[in-house]
Amino acid sequence: MSNSMPAEPAFSVERDGETLRLVLRGAWTISASRALESAAESLSAAGKGAARVAIDFAGVARLDTAGAWLIDKARTQIATAGAATEYQRLDSDQSILLREAAYAPPAPEPKRKSNPVLDFLVRFGKWTAMIGDNVLTGVTFFGELAAAALRVMFNPALSRPTSMIFHMENFALRAVPIIVTINFLVGCIVEQQGLYQLRRFGASTYAIELIGVLVLRELGVLLTSIMVAGRSGSAITAELGSMKMREEVDALRVMGMSPMEVLVLPRVLALIFSLPLLTFIADIAGIAGGMITAYVYEGISFESFIVRVHDYIGLNTFLVGLIKAPFMALVIGLIACVEGFRVQGSAESLGRQVTISVVNAIFMVIFVDGLFAIFFAGIHY
């Protein structure tokens, strides 16, 4: 006795007066998925345009939920086209399947009534809550960092000078070429524009004071901080995020070690020590760019340029930039570490937190610079 497999789903078309009979045959089951979908589409196309359509199950060998759903979908499409439809010669099991697996076209999403003012208030509220959460997290993290620093201060055996020097090499020494290049070019551009604008008033030599004050007081530390936020801040977030994904941070806690002391403190201290050094180098590069541009465009000798900078720019102008640097480094380090520890278990999360870290760090650097500008202007420094 041979066990033959049922034929693939198919149907034939018969005319009975005004009734178009679609006689099904074969196995309408998921095992023949491609043929099942093709037969259902053909069934729907064959019945369209008729006044009355009867779907006959006399030749159906097997029927499952998928077949019943596709057949009922075809019947619904035929009925939507304007034909009266019915099923014929069903057994009880097929009737149950057709009833339980009945096709229901997806309902269109109701259009939500929008109120522009209300929508704006909702977005503003969410944005405010997000900022509040970030500020609270940052303050909490800073408190934990301060506590860790005090523990290390009173117990020097917990300090990690090798790790800090290693990070200083990455954050400071290897960043020197790009810092010098950026600040040199900006110094050239600012000096060239200053000479061009002041020349019309016969005061082109004042461009020397312009470049000196602007670079030493603002541009040197600001450009350096932005570059460090993009270069070192992103690296810190990526490193800590990768360790969080691989559960290395949890492993440190299990071994009785504090991630704040082992991972965060050396990186933040390295940034705090590195950024003033990079700012000093950036100041020199910016002044050098302005000096070369002044010589090329106005013929001002290097000696005259240096003497004028020395005579007209006070030490306080130079110190303002250096005073800002450690605070900006602290902000960059805190944001980078907080976002690194927020990474979840996916590469998408890592990429998102690195992006947020860089954007937030650059924003906060500019914000802190503005606060210092207001402060120093208020004390006339």
GITA-V643859 format. One record per backbone hydrogen bond with DSSP energy under -1.0 kcal/mol. NH is the residue of the N-H (numbers start at 1). CO is the residue of the C=O. If there is no record, write none. Layout:
nh: [NH:NH]
co: [CO:CO]
//
This chain:
nh: [10:12:14:16:19:20:21:22:23:24:25:26:27:28:29:32:36:37:38:39:40:41:42:43:44:45:46:47:50:53:54:55:56:57:59:60:61:64:68:69:70:71:72:73:74:75:76:77:78:79:80:81:82:83:84:86:88:95:96:97:98:99:100:101:119:120:121:122:123:124:125:126:127:128:129:130:131:132:133:134:135:136:137:138:139:140:141:142:143:144:145:146:147:148:149:150:151:152:153:154:158:159:164:165:166:167:168:169:170:171:172:173:174:176:179:180:181:182:183:184:185:186:187:188:189:190:191:192:193:194:195:196:197:198:199:201:202:203:206:207:208:210:211:212:213:214:215:216:217:218:219:220:222:223:224:225:226:227:228:229:230:231:232:233:235:236:237:238:239:240:241:242:243:244:245:246:247:248:251:252:253:254:255:256:257:262:263:264:265:268:269:270:271:272:273:274:275:278:279:280:281:282:283:284:285:286:287:288:289:290:291:292:293:294:295:296:297:298:300:305:306:307:308:309:310:311:312:313:319:320:322:323:324:325:328:329:330:331:332:333:334:335:336:337:338:339:340:341:343:350:351:352:353:354:355:356:357:358:359:360:361:362:363:364:365:366:367:368:369:370:371:372:373:374:375:376:377:378:379:381]
co: [25:23:21:19:16:52:14:54:12:56:10:59:7:62:27:29:32:33:34:35:36:37:38:39:40:41:42:43:47:84:20:86:22:88:24:57:26:28:64:65:66:67:68:69:70:71:72:73:74:75:76:77:79:78:51:53:55:91:92:93:94:95:96:97:115:116:117:118:119:120:121:122:123:124:125:126:127:128:129:130:131:132:133:134:135:136:137:138:139:140:141:142:143:144:145:146:147:148:149:150:155:156:160:161:162:163:164:165:166:167:168:168:169:173:175:176:177:178:179:180:181:182:183:184:185:186:187:188:189:190:191:192:193:194:195:198:199:198:203:204:205:206:207:208:209:210:211:212:213:214:214:215:218:219:220:221:222:223:224:225:226:227:228:228:231:232:233:234:235:236:237:238:239:240:241:242:244:243:247:248:249:250:251:253:252:258:259:259:260:264:265:266:267:268:269:270:271:274:275:276:277:278:279:280:281:282:283:284:285:286:287:288:289:290:291:292:293:294:294:301:302:303:304:305:306:307:308:309:315:316:318:319:320:321:324:325:326:327:328:329:330:331:332:333:334:335:336:337:340:346:347:348:349:350:351:352:353:354:355:356:357:358:359:360:361:362:363:364:365:366:367:368:369:370:371:372:373:374:375:376]
//
